Amino acid sequence: MDSESTKRELAERFRAIRDLDREWGRKIAAENAGYVPTDEVVLMSLHKARVSLPTVPALLRVQSMTWLKARGYKPLGMRNWPRDGSLP
């Protein structure tokens, strides 16, 4: 894969995570895991990715953190959310 196609792929991945593109999430899951997860699992994965990317605007990251916390999900790679309410 050349550097231009890598840049395009990364830009598309960032856009899909930022925009919570469920169709993209289902497609990627099917390609990598061999099955299509439920909408809840796709959204959870996209929200966790959005929270973990510092290049995503803070407002969107906070919205995703709120969505995840409201459903009892833990942050990516952590046992608990930061106690001070900050983004991981």
C-alpha positions as CSV (number, residue, x, y, z in Angstrom):
1,M,0.0,0.0,0.0
2,D,1.5,3.4,-1.0
3,S,1.6,6.4,1.2
4,E,-1.3,8.1,-0.6
5,S,-3.6,5.2,-0.2
6,T,-2.6,4.9,3.5
7,K,-3.4,8.6,4.0
8,R,-6.8,8.1,2.4
9,E,-7.5,5.0,4.5
10,L,-6.6,6.8,7.7
11,A,-8.6,9.9,6.7
12,E,-11.6,7.6,6.0
13,R,-11.1,5.8,9.3
14,F,-11.0,9.1,11.2
15,R,-14.1,10.4,9.4
16,A,-16.0,7.3,10.2
17,I,-15.1,7.3,13.9
18,R,-15.8,11.1,14.2
19,D,-19.2,10.7,12.5
20,L,-20.1,7.4,14.2
21,D,-20.6,5.8,10.8
22,R,-22.3,2.5,11.7
23,E,-22.2,1.2,8.1
24,W,-18.4,1.6,8.1
25,G,-18.2,-0.1,11.5
26,R,-20.2,-3.1,10.3
27,K,-18.1,-3.4,7.1
28,I,-14.8,-3.3,9.1
29,A,-16.1,-5.8,11.6
30,A,-17.2,-8.2,8.9
31,E,-13.8,-7.9,7.2
32,N,-11.8,-8.3,10.3
33,A,-13.9,-10.5,12.6
34,G,-15.9,-12.4,10.0
35,Y,-19.3,-11.4,11.4
36,V,-21.5,-8.3,11.6
37,P,-22.1,-7.2,15.2
38,T,-25.3,-5.7,16.5
39,D,-25.8,-1.9,16.2
40,E,-25.2,-1.6,19.9
41,V,-21.8,-3.2,19.6
42,V,-20.9,-1.1,16.5
43,L,-21.9,2.1,18.3
44,M,-20.0,1.1,21.5
45,S,-16.9,0.4,19.5
46,L,-17.1,3.7,17.6
47,H,-17.8,5.7,20.8
48,K,-14.8,4.0,22.5
49,A,-12.6,4.8,19.5
50,R,-13.8,8.4,19.5
51,V,-13.1,8.9,23.2
52,S,-9.6,7.5,22.8
53,L,-8.5,9.8,19.8
54,P,-7.2,13.1,21.0
55,T,-7.6,14.4,17.4
56,V,-11.4,14.2,17.7
57,P,-12.9,17.5,18.9
58,A,-13.3,17.5,22.7
59,L,-17.1,18.1,22.5
60,L,-17.6,14.9,20.5
61,R,-15.3,12.9,22.9
62,V,-17.3,14.1,25.9
63,Q,-20.6,13.2,24.1
64,S,-19.2,9.7,23.5
65,M,-17.9,9.4,27.1
66,T,-21.4,10.4,28.3
67,W,-23.0,7.8,26.0
68,L,-20.7,5.0,27.2
69,K,-21.1,5.9,30.9
70,A,-24.9,6.0,30.6
71,R,-24.8,2.4,29.3
72,G,-22.3,1.1,31.8
73,Y,-19.4,0.7,29.4
74,K,-15.8,1.1,30.6
75,P,-13.2,3.2,28.7
76,L,-10.9,1.5,26.2
77,G,-8.0,-0.2,27.9
78,M,-8.9,1.1,31.4
79,R,-10.8,-0.3,34.3
80,N,-12.7,2.9,35.2
81,W,-13.3,6.4,34.0
82,P,-11.2,9.1,35.5
83,R,-12.7,10.2,38.7
84,D,-12.4,13.9,37.9
85,G,-14.6,13.6,34.9
86,S,-11.7,14.3,32.5
87,L,-11.3,12.4,29.2
88,P,-9.1,9.4,29.3
